[in-house]
């Protein structure tokens, strides 16, 4: 599995001016995405145009199964501890993929979860410590609140720093916000700098008193009579 790091670290040590809400929102988001069906729409682009833009839709049941749908419609799945299969049934059956395609899918899967990681690495020590700042807070047309944080530096230069947008519904408590968007630069292990734009959501399954159920996109990968419904903020993705 390739490794990746954020251009600016997420560690808050030494950043006394950092907004403490960021860490709370990130921890809540990680817990939600680990206990529900996480969905991510991601786009990758390079700064030097040496790598063509790419995008995919990523699904994950934490420590169970992952699924990736490419822009050409092909769908792949990988069960925990298993290998990628070209599969339309969450890896229950399918055709194994070659090493080149497997590496490509690993890259997509790695990028999808990087914004949820708690640690990263700084590359320019002259900019000082990491400082997480709230740079925008507004209410959208649906009455929900969006809070945008930037993981910048003490002595910032005019560069692109990672930004995290959290969504808090109008009836939610002060700390009940969840990661909704990420935008920023990421370095791959070989030093390639790419721009990652990702939109996050999750789906939860609820039991309904019905006789016939047609599983939706977010339904359990096992045969289950519990249909999935959208939950914040995935309703904005579909």
N, C-alpha and C positions, 0 to 999 in steps of 0.2 A: 504494500500500500504506500503510495507516495506521501511524503509529508509536506505540510504547508505552514507558513507563518504569516500573521498579519504584519503589515508594514509598520504599524504602531502596536506595541504590546497592550494586552488587556490587564496586566498586573497593575494594581493601584498603589503599590508600595512606593513611598517617597512622593506621591502626588497629593499633597495636602489640600489642594484646591479642588480636587475632584468631587463631582456631585455624587453623594452616597446613594442616591436613588438608582443609579445605573447598575450597581452590583446587585441590589435587591431585585430589580426587574430581570436581570440576566439569570439569576438563580431561580426565580419563579418560572421563567421561560424554559430553562433546562428541565425542570421537574415536569412541566406540562408536556413537553415534547418527548419525554421518556416514558410517559404513562398513557399516551394517546397516539393515534395515527398521525404522524407528522408529514406534511406535504410542503414541498419547496419548488418554486419555479426559479431557475437560475440562468443567468446569461454571463458568458465570459468573453472578454475582448482583450487584445494585447495593445500595449502603448506604442510599439514599433511596427505594428501591422504585419509582423512576421508569422503570427499565428492567426488563422482565420477565426472569426467570431463563432461561438458555439452556444447552444442552449439545450436544456432538457427539463423534464418534470421528474422530480425525485419523491418517492414515498418511503417511509420507514416505520415499521413496528419495531421498537427498540429491542435489540437482542433476539429478534425473531426472524425478520425478513426485510429485505430492501427491494425496491423496484425502480427502474429507470425507464422512462419513455423518451426516446429521442425525437428530434424534430421531423424525421422522416416517417414516424409512426411505429417504428420497431420498439418492442417492449422486452425488457430483460429483468430477471429477478435473481436474487441470491439469498439463500437461507443462511442463518447464523452458522459460521464455520464452513460453509460450502463455497462452491464456485458459481460464477455467473452462467445463467442459462438464458437462451432466447425463449421466453415463456409468456404465455397469456393467462396463466393460472397461479401466479405468485410462487413459481418455482416448484410446484407439485410435479410438473413434467416439463420437458423442453430439451432443446439442443444445446450442448456446451459450446461456448464461443472460443475463438482463437485467442492467443496471448496478446496480440496487438489490440483487439477490441476489448479484452478484459482489462488491460491497462487503462484504456480510455474511460471505461466505466468506473474503474477505481478512482480516477482523477475527478470525475463528476461527483462521486459519492464523498470524496474527501473535501471538495470545495463546499458541498452542501452543508456540512456540519462545522466547518472551521469557525464561522461567526459565533457559534455556541461555546467554543473552547474558552477556558478561563486564563490561559497563558499564551504569550506570544514572544516576540523578540524585537528589540529596538536595533536600528542599524546606524543611526546618526546620534552618537552620544552628545554632540555639541548642543543639541536641542533641549537637553535637560530631561527631567522626569516626565512620565506620562501624566497628562491632565485630562480628565473626562469632563466635558462641559455640555450643558444644555444649551443648544443653539437655536432651537425653535420649539414652540408649544402652541398648538392651535386646536380649535374645535372644527371638525369637518361638517359637511352638509347633513350628515345623519345624527349629529349631536354627540359623536364620540370624540375623544381627545387623542391627538397624536403628539408624542414627545420625541424630539430628535436630539440624540447625543452624538458628540464628536469626540473620538479618542485622539486628542491632539497632544501637544508638547508644551513645556514651560516657555520655551523660546521658539515659537513656530516660524517656519518659513512658508512661502506661498506654494504649498504643495497640497495634494489631495490626501486627506486623512480619513480613516474609516468612520462611517456614520451609521448609527443604529436608530431605527424608528420603532417606537413601542406604541401599541394601541391600548387605550384604556376606555372601556365602554362607559356611557354616561351614568349608569347606575352602579358602577364598580367602586370599590374602595380606593384610597390613595395609592396603595402598593399593588393593586391588581391590574398591572399592565403586562403585556406579553409582546415578545419580539415580532414585528410585522415585516420590516424591511431591513436589508443591509446593503450598503454601497461603499466600495472602497478598494484600495490596492492590496494585493496579496502576492507574496513571493513563493514560488515553488522551490523545492529542494535544490534544483539546479540553478537557482538564481533568476529565473524568468519572472518578470513582474507582469501581472495581469490585473485587469479590472473585473471585479466580481460584483454583480447586482443580483440580489436574491429577494424573493418575497416568500414569507413563511405563513403557515397556518396549521391547523390541526383539525381532525375529525374525530368525533366521539360516537360510539354506538349506543343506541337507546332501544329498549324493548317496547314493541307496540303490539297491541292486542288485535292482530290481523291474521288472516288465514294464509295469505300468499304474500311472499316478500320477494321483491326483485332487488338484489344487492346493488347499492350505489357504488360510486368510485371508491369511497372510503371504507367499504365493508371489510369485515375480517377476512384474511386470506384463507381461513378455514371455512368450511360450510357452516354458516351460523344463521339463525333466524332473527338475529338482531341487526336491523338495518342501520347504516351510519347516517348521521346528519351533520351538517356543518356547525362548527363552533368557532368562536373568535380565535383569530381573525380570518379563518380560511373561507368564510362565506364571501369574502371579497376577491377570492382567487378564481372562482368558477362562475 
